Amino acid sequence: EPEVTQTPSHQVTQMGQEVILRCVPISNHLYFYWYRQILGQKVEFLVSFYNNEISEKSEIFDDQFSVERPDGSNFTLKIRSTKLEDSAMYFCASSDNRGPYNEQFFGPGTRLTVL
Amino acid sequence: AQSVTQLDSHVSVSEGTPVLLRCNYSSSYSPSLFWYVQHPNKGLQLLLKYTSAATLVKGINGFEAEFKKSETSFHLTKPSAHMSDAAEYFCAVSENFGNEKLTFGTGTRLTIIP
């Protein structure tokens, strides 16, 4: 069964460093998303991406964040200068249908620890 | 604005007994509602979804949920718990005007007692 994959599973970085989280969505999907979950808190929407551009972003997704689909298969989230409060589990998702009834397929997540 | 409240952070039930995981939502529009499950080291898997058709929705692994507009609830139930049901469960809402963003609750950890 096709699934969304994410690498690495755990990333440890120093504050101020850049990190890139990688995701491989399901191959025929066209819509891509990033969510994050700070330990003990809700899963929060960060950004959605379609047709090589951002469709929607939350207020969390500030200038330190960027997304890219560099090669038609990977979907990346870059954090330019990490802060302690960026420590969280980051989930990638993809779907093949826009609108309220879509099923978003989620990856297993990358746990980011900022020291 | 939309929001979801999962009333219990942790639920423990004995194997073979019923499961009830509670979810209340707030939405300015007719919502779509989802339950996702996350097993350890796995992604979020869709259990079931409500999309304004039948109010009683059946999902995978014997789970079902009932949409109650008057109570703004979408509680998840299963008649008989199985050890493999032990996981984290997330309720989520998406508003019905083409915005596909999901808003999640804080999750409920389900423990099954042998």
Interface residues (C-beta under 8 A of the other chain):
Chain A: E3 V4 S9 Y31 Y33 Y35 G40 Q41 K42 V43 E44 F45 S48 E56 S58 F91 A93 S95 R98 G99 P100 Y101 N102 E103 Q104 F105 F106 G107 P108 G109
Chain B: P31 S32 Y36 N41 K42 G43 L44 Q45 L46 K49 T51 F90 A92 S94 E95 N96 F97 G98 N99 E100 K101 L102 T103 F104 G105 T106 G107
